[in-house]
Amino acid sequence: MPDAETSRWISTFLDARRAEAGAARNTELAYGRDLLHFASWLDARNLSFAAIGRGAVEDYLVACDAAGLSKATRARRLSSIRQLFRFAVEEGWRADNPALRLSGPGKSKSLPKTLSRDDLVRLIEAARAKGRTAAERTRNLALIELLYATGLRVTELVSLPIAAVRGNPRMILVRGKGQKERMVPLSAPARDAVTDWLACRDAADAEARAAGQVPSRYLFPGDGSAGHLTRQHMHLLLKDIAVLAGVSPAHVTPHVLRHAFATHLLAGGADLRVIQTLLGHADIATTEIYTHVLDEHLKTLVLTHHPLARKR
């Protein structure tokens, strides 16, 4: 286990990032895990943050590669280490940054997975039937309709406050990464699904108040400490719905539905800047990946449907 001094470095760094950058909680957890792993690796070799040089960081990255970690994971860990030592230099804990001039492995370039419109129709129909009670089935349909209609990140979806959808709004306010807010439009089917779910919620809330309980402020409440449905629960629920829909569960995750939202909008003629705003991307380059997804889809259509592309 890392010693008290190492733990202090990590906790102080994360506190500073949280205060200055307003980073998302999941991002901070990822940084924390990366740095704790590096600290444990150093501790096993009687090394510390304060004294190591560039060679130790290089050796750690080689060990990560040997352990079979992906390029993306190794790149993220190097970024975490580099930022920690940059902070340490600013704080006067070190005179140099041993990770400053190291180049990362680079991320493997792969197109995001998506789903066809037919797949989405089957998932939505399956959600109507998934659940032991009418309330569960209503909730599940609202989850799928909202996810596909808005392209929300799963954390944004499950932590959505109930106040955001009161009054049958055509636009909802979403708080995303770094606490940045954006407006997202709701489709008519999504509004209908949410309205039905609110009726179930209001009935349950009335019973809770009668029993002296405080109703949840979240649209999709959960039993955990967060008070809302968890990301893990949502992942598992989607897998079950995919099986019911006859769609491979390996291809269905909340993030894949987010990709489908963007890809289908682009295919329908939506402007890339509009999609960037709806997804909450800080950089248009992140959104541009969907143009490549569409290119691949069009290429596949030509190769499989054009008469001259068929073998004679």
C-alpha positions in Angstrom: 0.0 0.0 0.0 1.2 3.6 -0.7 2.6 5.4 2.3 1.0 8.5 3.9 3.2 10.9 1.9 2.2 9.3 -1.4 -1.4 9.2 -0.5 -1.2 12.9 0.4 0.3 13.7 -3.0 -2.6 11.9 -4.8 -5.4 13.3 -2.6 -4.1 16.9 -2.8 -3.7 16.7 -6.6 -7.2 15.3 -7.0 -8.7 18.0 -4.7 -7.0 20.7 -6.7 -8.2 19.3 -10.0 -11.7 19.1 -8.7 -11.6 22.7 -7.5 -9.9 24.2 -10.6 -11.1 22.1 -13.5 -14.5 21.1 -12.3 -13.8 17.6 -13.7 -16.5 14.9 -13.7 -16.5 12.5 -10.8 -15.9 9.5 -13.1 -12.8 11.2 -14.6 -11.5 11.9 -11.1 -12.0 8.3 -10.1 -10.1 7.2 -13.2 -7.2 9.5 -12.3 -7.2 8.2 -8.7 -7.1 4.5 -9.8 -4.3 5.2 -12.2 -2.2 7.0 -9.7 -2.8 4.4 -6.9 -1.8 1.6 -9.3 1.5 3.5 -10.1 2.1 4.2 -6.5 1.7 0.5 -5.6 4.1 -0.5 -8.4 6.7 2.0 -7.0 6.1 0.9 -3.4 6.9 -2.7 -4.4 10.3 -1.5 -5.6 11.0 0.8 -2.6 10.5 3.9 -4.8 8.5 7.0 -4.2 7.0 9.9 -6.1 9.5 12.3 -4.6 12.7 10.6 -5.7 12.0 8.7 -9.0 13.4 9.7 -12.4 12.3 9.3 -15.9 13.6 5.7 -16.1 11.1 4.5 -13.4 8.2 5.9 -15.3 9.4 4.3 -18.5 9.8 0.9 -16.7 6.2 1.3 -15.4 4.8 1.8 -18.8 6.8 -1.2 -20.1 5.2 -3.2 -17.3 1.7 -2.0 -18.3 2.4 -3.0 -21.9 3.6 -6.5 -20.7 0.5 -6.9 -18.6 -1.6 -6.5 -21.8 -3.1 -3.2 -21.1 -4.6 -1.4 -24.2 -3.0 1.6 -25.8 -5.8 3.8 -24.6 -5.3 2.7 -20.9 -1.5 3.2 -21.1 -1.9 6.6 -22.7 -4.4 7.6 -19.9 -2.1 6.4 -17.2 0.8 8.3 -18.6 -1.4 11.4 -18.8 -2.4 10.9 -15.1 1.3 10.6 -14.0 2.4 13.6 -16.1 -0.3 15.8 -14.6 0.5 14.7 -11.1 4.2 15.6 -11.5 3.3 18.9 -13.2 1.2 19.7 -10.1 4.1 18.6 -7.8 6.5 21.0 -9.6 4.0 23.9 -9.2 3.6 23.0 -5.5 7.4 22.9 -5.0 7.4 19.2 -4.1 9.7 18.4 -6.9 12.1 20.4 -9.1 11.3 18.5 -12.3 8.7 16.4 -14.0 10.1 13.0 -14.9 7.2 12.2 -17.2 7.3 15.5 -19.2 9.2 14.3 -22.3 7.8 10.8 -22.5 5.6 10.1 -25.5 2.6 7.9 -25.0 1.7 4.8 -27.0 -1.1 6.7 -28.8 -4.7 5.5 -28.9 -5.9 2.8 -31.2 -8.1 4.3 -33.8 -11.4 2.5 -34.0 -14.8 3.7 -35.1 -17.5 3.8 -32.4 -20.0 1.0 -32.5 -23.6 1.9 -33.4 -26.9 0.3 -34.1 -29.3 0.3 -37.0 -32.7 1.9 -36.9 -34.3 -1.5 -37.0 -32.2 -2.5 -33.9 -33.5 0.5 -32.1 -37.1 -0.2 -32.9 -36.7 -3.7 -31.6 -35.0 -2.4 -28.4 -37.8 0.1 -27.8 -40.5 -2.6 -28.3 -38.7 -5.0 -26.0 -38.4 -2.3 -23.3 -42.3 -2.1 -23.3 -42.3 -5.8 -22.2 -39.3 -5.8 -19.9 -40.3 -5.7 -16.2 -42.2 -7.6 -13.5 -44.7 -4.8 -13.0 -46.4 -2.2 -15.1 -44.4 0.5 -13.4 -41.1 -1.2 -14.2 -42.1 -1.6 -17.9 -43.1 2.1 -18.0 -39.8 3.1 -16.5 -37.7 0.9 -18.8 -39.5 2.4 -21.9 -38.8 5.9 -20.6 -35.1 5.0 -20.1 -34.6 3.7 -23.7 -36.7 6.5 -25.3 -34.8 9.2 -23.4 -31.4 7.6 -24.1 -32.0 7.3 -27.8 -33.8 10.6 -28.2 -31.2 12.7 -26.4 -27.8 11.0 -26.7 -27.2 11.6 -23.0 -24.3 10.0 -21.3 -25.4 7.2 -19.0 -24.4 9.2 -15.9 -26.4 12.2 -17.2 -29.4 10.0 -17.7 -29.6 8.2 -14.4 -28.9 11.3 -12.4 -31.5 13.5 -14.2 -33.6 15.3 -11.6 -37.3 14.9 -11.8 -37.8 18.7 -11.9 -36.0 18.7 -15.3 -39.0 17.0 -17.0 -41.9 18.5 -15.2 -44.4 20.3 -17.4 -43.9 18.2 -20.5 -41.0 20.3 -21.8 -39.8 20.1 -25.3 -36.2 20.9 -24.1 -34.5 19.7 -21.0 -31.5 21.1 -19.1 -28.7 18.6 -18.7 -25.6 19.0 -16.5 -22.7 17.1 -18.1 -19.0 16.7 -17.7 -17.3 19.4 -15.7 -20.7 20.6 -14.5 -21.3 22.2 -17.9 -25.0 22.7 -18.8 -26.7 22.3 -22.2 -30.2 22.2 -23.5 -31.3 19.0 -25.3 -34.6 18.6 -27.2 -37.1 15.8 -26.5 -38.9 13.9 -29.2 -42.6 13.4 -29.0 -42.3 9.6 -28.2 -39.7 10.4 -25.5 -42.1 13.0 -24.0 -45.0 10.5 -24.0 -42.8 7.9 -22.3 -41.6 10.3 -19.7 -45.2 11.6 -19.1 -46.4 8.0 -18.4 -43.4 7.4 -16.1 -44.1 10.6 -14.2 -47.7 9.4 -13.6 -46.2 6.2 -12.0 -43.7 8.2 -10.0 -46.3 10.7 -8.7 -48.5 7.8 -7.5 -45.5 6.2 -5.7 -44.4 9.5 -4.3 -47.9 10.1 -2.8 -47.7 6.7 -1.1 -44.2 7.5 0.2 -45.3 10.8 1.7 -48.3 9.1 3.3 -45.8 6.7 5.0 -43.7 9.6 6.2 -40.9 9.1 3.6 -39.2 11.7 1.5 -39.6 11.0 -2.2 -36.5 10.9 -4.4 -35.6 14.0 -6.3 -34.3 11.9 -9.2 -36.4 10.9 -12.2 -35.1 7.3 -12.0 -34.6 6.6 -8.2 -32.5 3.8 -6.9 -31.8 2.0 -3.6 -28.1 2.9 -3.5 -26.3 5.7 -1.7 -26.5 7.9 -4.8 -30.3 7.9 -4.6 -30.7 7.2 -8.3 -30.4 4.2 -10.7 -26.7 3.2 -11.0 -24.7 3.1 -14.2 -24.1 -0.6 -13.6 -27.8 -1.3 -13.3 -28.5 0.6 -16.5 -25.8 -1.5 -18.3 -27.3 -4.8 -17.1 -30.8 -3.7 -17.9 -29.9 -2.8 -21.5 -28.3 -6.3 -21.9 -31.5 -7.9 -20.8 -33.6 -5.8 -23.1 -31.2 -6.6 -26.0 -31.7 -10.3 -25.4 -35.5 -9.9 -25.3 -35.2 -7.8 -28.6 -33.1 -10.4 -30.4 -30.2 -8.0 -30.7 -26.7 -9.2 -29.6 -26.2 -7.9 -26.0 -22.5 -7.6 -26.8 -23.4 -4.8 -29.1 -25.7 -2.9 -26.8 -24.5 -0.5 -24.1 -25.7 3.0 -23.1 -22.8 4.5 -25.0 -23.6 2.6 -28.2 -27.1 4.2 -28.0 -25.4 7.6 -27.7 -23.4 6.7 -30.8 -26.6 5.6 -32.6 -28.3 8.9 -31.7 -25.4 10.9 -33.3 -24.9 8.7 -36.3 -28.6 8.6 -37.2 -28.9 12.4 -36.8 -25.9 12.8 -39.2 -27.4 10.4 -41.7 -30.6 12.4 -41.6 -28.8 15.6 -42.6 -28.1 17.2 -39.2 -25.3 19.7 -39.0 -22.1 18.5 -37.3 -22.0 21.6 -35.0 -25.6 20.9 -33.8 -24.6 17.3 -33.0 -21.6 18.6 -31.1 -23.8 20.9 -29.0 -26.3 18.1 -28.3 -23.7 15.6 -27.3 -21.9 18.1 -25.1 -18.5 17.7 -26.9 -16.0 20.4 -26.1 -14.1 19.8 -29.3 -15.6 19.4 -32.8 -12.9 16.8 -33.6 -14.6 14.4 -31.2 -17.9 14.7 -33.1 -16.2 14.3 -36.5 -15.6 10.6 -35.8 -19.3 10.1 -36.7 -18.7 11.2 -40.3 -16.3 8.2 -40.6 -18.9 5.9 -39.2 -21.3 7.1 -41.8 -18.7 6.8 -44.5 -18.2 3.1 -43.5 -21.9 2.5 -43.6 -22.3 4.0 -47.0 -19.3 2.0 -48.3 -20.8 -1.2 -47.0 -24.1 -0.3 -48.7 -22.3 0.1 -52.0 -20.3 -3.0 -51.7 -23.3 -5.2 -50.8 -26.1 -3.6 -53.0 -24.5 -2.1 -56.1 -24.9 -4.6 -59.0 -21.3 -4.0 -60.2 -19.9 -4.9 -56.8 -21.4 -8.4 -56.8 -19.3 -11.3 -57.8 -20.1 -12.7 -61.3 
